[in-house]
């Protein structure tokens, strides 16, 4: 396969940096201890006993028990930050991605709303788009 190395049109919505990586684990408490105490990542918060978040620089690490189709040790998800989730999701679908889920509000935080949308790559892996919509 030959990839086109020319930059994508600047008017086409694109992905930004990776915002979060999800790792499926069997025991969130044990995994949190490892990533925090052994690897030295900063603990951010827990969302109940099945989910914890840590910081690896500017990238969040989400540890969770299997959710949906997840399988321990075999299901990691890349979360890309985007500035217009609807436009980026539509553009990615138009370029051939398989839709997993459209843009949806998943959490209302004190300072923003977290929106997610998902597509699948050719191997069936989930790629999530995330937008943190802040009130003006």
C-alpha positions as CSV (number, residue, x, y, z in Angstrom):
1,X,0.0,0.0,0.0
2,X,1.3,3.5,-0.9
3,X,0.2,6.3,1.4
4,X,-0.4,9.8,0.1
5,X,2.1,11.9,2.1
6,X,0.7,15.3,1.1
7,X,-1.0,17.1,3.9
8,X,-4.8,16.9,4.1
9,X,-6.7,19.9,3.1
10,X,-6.6,22.5,5.9
11,X,-10.4,23.0,5.5
12,X,-11.1,19.3,6.2
13,X,-11.8,18.5,9.9
14,X,-9.0,16.5,11.4
15,X,-7.9,14.8,14.6
16,X,-5.7,16.6,17.2
17,X,-3.5,15.0,19.8
18,X,-4.4,11.9,21.7
19,X,-6.5,12.9,24.7
20,X,-7.0,9.5,26.4
21,X,-6.1,5.9,26.2
22,X,-8.4,3.2,27.7
23,X,-6.9,0.0,29.1
24,X,-9.3,-2.9,30.0
25,X,-8.2,-4.5,33.3
26,X,-9.7,-7.1,35.6
27,X,-9.0,-5.3,38.9
28,X,-9.1,-1.5,38.7
29,X,-7.7,-1.0,42.2
30,X,-4.7,-3.2,41.5
31,X,-4.1,-1.5,38.1
32,X,-4.5,1.9,39.6
33,X,-1.9,1.1,42.2
34,X,0.5,-0.2,39.6
35,X,0.2,2.8,37.2
36,X,0.3,5.3,40.1
37,X,2.7,3.8,42.6
38,X,5.0,1.8,40.3
39,X,5.0,3.8,37.2
40,X,4.5,7.2,38.9
41,X,1.5,8.5,36.9
42,X,-0.6,11.2,38.6
43,X,-3.9,9.9,40.0
44,X,-6.8,12.1,38.8
45,X,-10.0,10.5,40.0
46,X,-12.1,7.3,40.2
47,X,-15.6,6.9,38.7
48,X,-16.8,4.2,41.0
49,X,-15.0,0.8,41.5
50,X,-14.9,0.0,37.8
51,X,-13.0,3.0,36.4
52,X,-10.1,5.2,37.3
53,X,-8.2,8.0,35.5
54,X,-4.5,8.9,35.7
55,X,-2.4,11.5,33.8
56,X,0.6,10.6,31.6
57,X,1.6,14.1,30.8
58,X,-1.2,15.7,28.8
59,X,-2.7,12.3,28.0
60,X,-5.3,10.7,30.3
61,X,-5.1,7.0,31.0
62,X,-8.5,5.4,31.7
63,X,-8.4,2.0,33.5
64,X,-11.7,0.1,33.4
65,X,-13.2,-3.3,33.7
66,X,-14.6,-4.7,30.4
67,X,-17.4,-2.4,29.0
68,X,-19.5,-3.6,26.2
69,X,-17.3,-5.7,23.9
70,X,-14.1,-5.2,26.0
71,X,-11.9,-8.0,26.9
72,X,-9.2,-7.9,29.6
73,X,-5.8,-7.2,28.0
74,X,-7.1,-7.2,24.4
75,X,-9.1,-4.0,24.1
76,X,-7.5,-0.6,24.3
77,X,-9.1,2.5,22.8
78,X,-7.4,5.7,21.5
79,X,-9.3,8.9,22.2
80,X,-8.5,11.8,20.0
81,X,-9.3,15.4,21.0
82,X,-11.3,17.3,18.5
83,X,-12.7,20.8,18.4
84,X,-15.9,20.1,16.5
85,X,-17.0,16.5,17.1
86,X,-19.9,16.5,14.7
87,X,-17.9,17.9,11.8
88,X,-14.9,15.6,12.4
89,X,-17.1,12.5,12.8
90,X,-18.9,13.3,9.6
91,X,-15.6,13.9,7.8
92,X,-14.1,10.6,9.0
93,X,-17.1,8.6,7.9
94,X,-17.0,10.3,4.5
95,X,-13.4,9.1,4.2
96,X,-14.3,5.5,4.7
97,X,-14.4,4.8,8.5
98,X,-17.1,2.5,9.9
99,X,-19.5,4.2,12.3
100,X,-19.7,2.8,15.8
101,X,-21.6,5.6,17.5
102,X,-22.5,9.2,16.7
103,X,-21.7,12.3,18.8
104,X,-23.3,12.0,22.3
105,X,-23.0,13.7,25.7
106,X,-21.5,11.3,28.1
107,X,-20.7,13.4,31.2
108,X,-21.4,16.8,32.6
109,X,-18.3,17.9,34.5
110,X,-18.1,21.0,36.7
111,X,-16.4,23.1,34.0
112,X,-17.3,21.3,30.7
113,X,-19.5,18.7,29.0
114,X,-17.7,15.6,27.6
115,X,-18.9,14.5,24.2
116,X,-17.8,11.2,22.5
117,X,-18.3,9.6,19.0
118,X,-16.7,6.5,17.8
119,X,-15.6,4.8,14.6
120,X,-13.9,1.5,13.9
121,X,-10.6,1.0,12.0
122,X,-10.3,-1.8,9.3
123,X,-9.3,-4.3,12.0
124,X,-12.4,-3.5,14.1
125,X,-10.6,-1.5,16.8
126,X,-12.6,1.4,18.3
127,X,-11.3,4.9,17.8
128,X,-13.1,7.5,19.9
129,X,-13.4,11.2,19.2
130,X,-13.7,13.4,22.3
131,X,-14.7,17.0,22.7
132,X,-14.7,18.9,26.0
133,X,-17.3,21.6,25.4
134,X,-16.8,24.4,27.8
135,X,-19.4,27.0,28.6
136,X,-18.6,30.5,27.5
